[in-house]
């Protein structure tokens, strides 16, 4: 059986032109070599699998070329690789320093590549400082690390730093496409895109995933096979879910989510992917941002089509709901229910605005309008009957069933059409009589009253609302003793604007009560805020205990019995 070489080794770049996604760094290194402007201490830092060690090896080979060598010559005797993860002691660095003094036998430079340099101990770093700052002219040090922040500043200051970036999804996909063509493999564009996304910016990871997919699919890589093998939710799932949300089809939406869980996918991964899907739909709303959509051409057309069926408000609300669910997922005790509630909320976003008046209802909306009109007509009939006003009996009756509004009334209640001429006439007459019965403002009673009678009614009203359960309002009214100014203006001082607002919100009930009982409709209420006054409802610990003793004298016996302190 022929020995298999993984793609990450087989297609490792041999020149700077072959390096993927690091054009700025490779151009800088090439120019430095051509202009003889290369530093003797270089630091390559960046994520895993982006080409740090590869660039170091290419650089080591490039600087020793003088045009007379064969293209395959790699100057292996001039390149020394040290893994700092396993050689992080002072002895390893001292051994390296001793080797640096010996000039190369072939070529011009000796290159020392120290991988994972952040793993060196502090003592090893300190032992390396002098040599790194003033190396022999034939030595070049290339340090590589994924965690630059762990390297001591004195080392960083002696190096020329190159920050490698993550490989973009587009660059990774294009390189995978090139490798597939080299191997005679037919691959769908969306399938390669999913592999590039799964690699998360690391070319080495992308090639490893590619080898795994080839083992699974053979020479024909499809999007469905990649999604199945990598256990990722493909675009179809989210397109279907979004269509169901827009249709307000909650039952089918829950079934689709259950099918997704049955395939072994996590609810957290599902809701995070749904938020990303809404984000991609929002990106398609504007031509200027379509370039931010990192998908294949076929999938891009599907995104554009579905984005036309959505509104910007819906997408913003959808992202907000999905993101909230994502944040609450780990803390939730019933995680499945949390996601299902989020899906139901998403399906209800467009329900009120678009489906409320169109969809079938168990009780038609017109029914409630008819009931309201008929209730008004019946009340008018009762008023007319009490005033011995004749009411027509030939009011047409609808065939639709009507609710019984008052079963105990002695007035006959036929089923009346809310749109009949007779009912409209009755309603108009009732409004006219009501307007005639309202007394003129100038004729309202304005009898004089004493302050004692006013205070008595004030206390009675506070007790009344307290019995009704309005304890906050009663407490606010009791916070200050009212003062009468100009005999009819009630003045109150509140310690803050919140209490003032609470009283003003309920002042009409208070004024109506006082005006009717005192027979004076000139009574008004004036409230001002005085934050410097003492809050009369605030008690000290001693005062609180004395209040308890007043209510129950046994509290004092209890305190003495157990020798308690206040």
QUIKA-V809081 format. One record per run of one state. SS is the DSSP state (a for helix, b for strand, c for the rest). FROM is the first residue (numbers start at 1). LEN is the number of residues. If there is no record, write none. Layout:
SS,FROM,LEN / SS,FROM,LEN
This chain:
c,1,6 / a,7,4 / c,11,5 / a,16,3 / c,19,4 / a,23,12 / c,35,6 / b,41,5 / c,46,6 / a,52,11 / c,63,13 / a,76,3 / b,79,5 / c,84,6 / a,90,11 / c,101,9 / b,110,6 / c,116,1 / a,117,3 / c,120,2 / a,122,12 / c,134,5 / b,139,7 / c,146,2 / a,148,3 / c,151,2 / a,153,4 / c,157,3 / b,160,4 / c,164,5 / a,169,14 / c,183,3 / b,186,2 / c,188,1 / a,189,11 / c,200,3 / a,203,15 / c,218,2 / b,220,2 / c,222,1 / a,223,8 / c,231,4 / a,235,12 / c,247,3 / a,250,13 / c,263,4 / a,267,17 / c,284,3 / a,287,6 / c,293,4 / a,297,11 / c,308,4 / a,312,17 / c,329,6 / a,335,14 / c,349,2 / a,351,5 / c,356,9 / a,365,22 / c,387,34 / a,421,17 / c,438,3 / a,441,3 / c,444,2 / b,446,1 / c,447,4 / a,451,17 / c,468,3 / a,471,8 / c,479,4 / b,483,3 / c,486,3 / b,489,6 / c,495,2 / a,497,9 / c,506,1 / a,507,12 / c,519,1 / b,520,1 / c,521,3 / b,524,6 / c,530,11 / a,541,11 / c,552,2 / a,554,8 / c,562,5
